[in-house]
Amino acid sequence: MNRAMPYSQSQGSQTQSEQIDKYTPLIVCCDNTERQVQLCAQLAADFEDITACSLKQLPAQLQAQPNACIVASWHKPCGELAWVIEFSAQQNTPLLVFTQMVSSSDLHSLPTQEGYALLPLGLTDNLSGWLQYALNLRQHALEQAKQIDKLNQKLDDRKYVDKAKGLLMKLHNLDEEQAYQALRTSAMKNSQTLGQVAKNLISTLENLSL
């Protein structure tokens, strides 16, 4: 999980493809009405579209404003706050969390996934900067997830290609290089990846063997 750091440091380490501005919609969700009013007032200095909602209303509100950032404030880490963090991650929504830094055991009760900014209660300086930081973290987490998916896909494709090569070698008395070139030629001819060609070949041969 990303801990709070000076915004100037985070700004230099992130590639920003999106920017927070005064028109960015914000959804403010808190466990305390007084704190929610205060936080909305503080944010109103830099933002024009601010909506306060309860925890129960959060899913519907985010559905109505899918491009919003969520600002959450809870007195201390708990199950409700953990749910907000997990929900924001599932929706790929930037999240800025305020909570009292009680103890390491309290913080361990929160999800450990990347992608949200965690700040102490009472911090009021440069909220627009911290929201930009939260957006950068979410974008970075999404990019990491995409890279992991690509790597996993390559590993899966490699398994299928190896299996398909083995089948071609056995059925047509080819060596490994000849089997690979056959798959590669088919992929180029049909504008498919090696993995797709290998999967199709394996599926066809398995069906024929039924």
N, C-alpha and C positions, 0 to 999 in steps of 0.2 A: 504494500500500500504506500502511496506517496505521502510523505509528511510535508508540512508546510516549509517553504524555503523563500528567501527574498525574491520578489517578483523579477527584479533585474537579472538575477541569475537564471531563472527559468526561461526568460525571454530569449536569452542568447543561445539556449540549447535546443530550442524547438523550431521546427519548420512550420510557419504559420500559413495555412491555406485558407483560414477563415478568421474574421476579426469580430470582436465584440464591439458594438456601438450602442448609442442611446436608444436605438429602435429594436434592439434584441429583446424578445419577450422573456420575462423572468417569472418563474413560479416559486413563491415563497411558502414553505411548509415548516411549521414549528410545533413543538409540544407545549408552547406557552403563548397565549394570545397577546400578552403585553410585549413579549420579546418579538413576536411577529409584527406588531404595529411599529415598533422601534426599527426593526430591520427594513421594513418597507419604506419607512421615512428616510432612512440612510441611503437606501438604493435610489430613491426618487431624485436625489441630487444629480445622478448621472444617467438614469434610465426613465423612459416614458411609458413603457408597457409592463406593468407589474401586477401580478395577480396573487392574492393570498388564498390559500386553501388548506383544508384539513388533510390529515393522512388518508382518510377514506375517500376524499375527493380527488386525490392526486392522479390516479390513473385516467379518470375521465378528463381532468383538466389538461393533462399532457396529450391526450388524444385530440383535444380541441386545439392545442398549440404544440404541434409536433416539433417545431423548431426552437422551442424554448430551452432555457437553461434552468436547472433547479437549484434553489438555495434552501438548504435545510438547516435548522438549528434545534438541537436537543440538549437538555441540561447535562446529560451524561450518556455515554454509549449504552445502547440497550437493543433489544430485539426489534423494536420499531425502527430505529435508525438503521440497523443492519438491513432491514427490508427495503428501506428507501435507497440504500446504496446498491443492493442487488437489483432492484427494479430499474434504477437509472442505467445500470450496466446493460441490462437486458434490452432496454430501449435505445441504447447508444446515445444517451443524453448527458451533456456536461453537468457535473454536480459539484457544488461548493458546500462543504459541511462545516458548521460551527458546533463545537461541543466542548464541555469542560474537560480539560486534560486531567483526569483523576488519577489513574494508575495504569501501569502497563497491562495488568490483567483486564481492566476495563476496555482498553484499546484492542486487546486480543479478541474481544467478543465481536469486533467488527470484521466484515469480509476483507480478505487480504488482496483481492484483485486490484490491478492497476486501474487508473482512469478517473480518480476523483481527488479533489483537494481537501485536506482536513486542517482546520484552523481552530485556535482556541476561542471560546466565547469572549465577547467584549472587543475583539479586534474590529476596528471600524475604518482604518486607513486604507485608501486605494482599493476599494471594493471592485471597481471596474477592472483594475489590474489583476486582482485575484480571480475574477471570473474569466478573464482571458487565459490565465494560467490553467484553470479548470478545463476550459475548452481545449487547450493545447494537450493536456494530459489525456483527455478522451480521444482526441485525434491520434495521438501517439499509441494509445492502447489498441485502437481499431487497426492501425497500420501493423502493429505487432501481430494481432490476431490474423490479419490477412497473410502475413508472411509465414506464420505457423501453418495456416491452411494450405498454402502453396507447397511448403516443405512436406507436409503429410501427404498431399496429392502426388508429389514426385516419388515419395517412398512407395505409395500404393501402386503407382504406374510401373515403377521398377519391378515390383513383384509380379505384376501381370505380364510385363515384357519378358522377364526371365522364364515364366511358365510357358508363354506362347513360343518362345525360342525353343524350349525343350520339346514341345509338341511337334514343331516343324522339323527339328532335327531327327526325331524318332520316326515321323511319318514319311519324310521325303529324303532321309539319309543325307541331311545337310550338316555341315559343321557350324559352329556357333556364329562365325562371321557371316556366313551365307544366310543363316536364319535371320540374323539381325538386319541384313541388307534387304531381305524380302519384306520384313515388317516396315522398314524405313521407306522403301519404294511404295508400298501400299498406302502408307500415311501421307506421303507427298501427293500421290495420285488422287487421293480422296479428300485432301485438305483436312486431315485429322491428325491428332497427336498420336505418338507411338502407343500411349496408354489406351486410347480409344480403339485403335486397330487391334491391339493385343486382347482387350476385353471382348471385342466382337468375334475374334478368331476362337478364343476359348469357349465362348457361348455357343458358337456354331458347331464346334467339334463335340462339345458336351451333348448338344441336342441330337447330333447324328449318332452318338453312342447309345442313346436311350432306346 
